Amino acid sequence: MKTTIEIPDALLRHAKSAGDERGIPLRAFVLEALADKLRPHPGKTKPWMQSFGKLRDLHTETVRINRVIEEEFGQIEPEDKL
């Protein structure tokens, strides 16, 4: 399939130069670069995904802290029974 895209002059020159250095035409270089960009890279995740799941243990800790607070503040001291 053919398509037309606009590439800034400086970027086009850079891509042509990089393709020449590797001994491949611009078309092949662009296809390779596009395929590489679209390929999933193991270990590389979106920044917001890096922390995903790391707070899993926080729920258990929160439950524990809430239980301690309830135990401590749920008791009525003898002097408060008046």
C-alpha positions as CSV (number, residue, x, y, z in Angstrom):
1,M,0.0,0.0,0.0
2,K,1.3,3.4,-0.8
3,T,0.8,6.5,1.3
4,T,2.1,10.0,1.5
5,I,3.5,11.5,4.7
6,E,5.2,14.7,5.5
7,I,8.6,14.4,7.1
8,P,10.5,17.5,8.2
9,D,13.6,18.2,6.0
10,A,16.1,17.7,8.8
11,L,14.6,14.4,9.9
12,L,14.5,13.2,6.3
13,R,18.2,14.0,5.8
14,H,19.0,12.2,9.0
15,A,17.0,9.1,8.0
16,K,18.7,9.1,4.5
17,S,22.1,9.4,6.1
18,A,21.4,6.6,8.6
19,G,20.1,4.4,5.8
20,D,23.2,5.1,3.7
21,E,25.5,4.2,6.6
22,R,23.8,0.9,6.9
23,G,23.8,0.3,3.1
24,I,20.0,0.3,2.8
25,P,17.6,2.6,0.8
26,L,15.5,5.1,2.6
27,R,12.3,3.0,2.0
28,A,13.8,0.0,3.8
29,F,15.2,2.1,6.6
30,V,11.8,3.7,7.3
31,L,10.0,0.4,7.1
32,E,12.5,-1.2,9.5
33,A,12.3,1.8,11.9
34,L,8.5,1.7,11.9
35,A,8.4,-2.0,12.4
36,D,10.8,-1.7,15.3
37,K,8.7,1.1,16.9
38,L,5.6,-1.0,16.7
39,R,7.2,-4.2,18.0
40,P,6.5,-4.9,21.7
41,H,9.7,-4.7,23.7
42,P,9.9,-7.0,26.7
43,G,10.8,-5.1,29.8
44,K,9.9,-1.8,28.3
45,T,6.6,-0.6,29.5
46,K,4.8,2.6,29.7
47,P,5.9,4.8,32.5
48,W,2.6,4.5,34.3
49,M,2.8,0.7,34.1
50,Q,6.1,0.5,35.9
51,S,4.4,0.9,39.3
52,F,1.4,-1.2,38.5
53,G,1.0,-3.9,41.0
54,K,3.8,-2.7,43.3
55,L,1.2,-1.4,45.8
56,R,-0.5,-4.7,46.1
57,D,0.9,-5.3,49.6
58,L,-0.4,-1.9,50.7
59,H,-3.9,-3.2,51.0
60,T,-2.8,-5.8,53.5
61,E,-0.9,-3.2,55.5
62,T,-3.8,-0.8,55.5
63,V,-6.1,-3.6,56.8
64,R,-3.6,-4.3,59.6
65,I,-3.2,-0.7,60.6
66,N,-7.0,-0.2,60.6
67,R,-7.3,-3.2,62.9
68,V,-4.7,-1.9,65.3
69,I,-6.4,1.5,65.4
70,E,-9.8,-0.1,66.0
71,E,-8.4,-2.2,68.8
72,E,-6.7,0.7,70.5
73,F,-9.4,3.3,70.1
74,G,-12.3,0.9,70.4
75,Q,-11.4,0.2,74.1
76,I,-13.0,2.4,76.7
77,E,-10.7,3.4,79.4
78,P,-12.0,3.0,83.0
79,E,-11.8,6.8,83.7
80,D,-13.9,7.4,80.5
81,K,-16.8,5.2,81.8
82,L,-18.2,8.0,84.0
